[in-house]
């Protein structure tokens, strides 16, 4: 289909990991493009790909730097994309794979440090020093 990645079509056809989804994901990940990796990850998260069913392969390609980058289409960090799961699907259920979410947060050291630095500034305002 026009404008769709092969991975989009694979999920529409409900391919299982051993029925060709593995090959399609691995081929999609062979690109060195961070944008392509982000798009593949977003499609997998939206389609509720579980950690043990292939998300481990996708997340394994993420560097710590990738985990700290906002997705160009959603504006969300990868762990937020994983946490959102399949919001907006027809059944109106919110499903996410907690294993994927856990591993993404664990791999997001740069982002955690960035957020922690902001939180520290907000929680502990600098005291004015007075001359005695």
Number of C-alpha atoms within 10 A of each C-alpha: 7 4 6 8 15 16 22 17 14 18 17 10 10 12 15 14 16 10 11 11 21 18 13 19 22 14 12 19 20 12 11 10 11 16 14 15 21 24 20 20 24 19 19 23 27 21 19 21 24 16 18 12 14 19 20 16 15 20 21 12 15 19 12 15 12 21 23 23 17 16 20 11 10 12 11 15 20 27 22 17 23 28 21 19 25 23 17 11 12 7 8 9 11 13 17 21 19 14 15 23 22 14 15 24 18 13 21 22 15 15 18 15 12 11 11 12 11 11 11 10 10 10 8 8 8 8 6 6 6 5 4 3
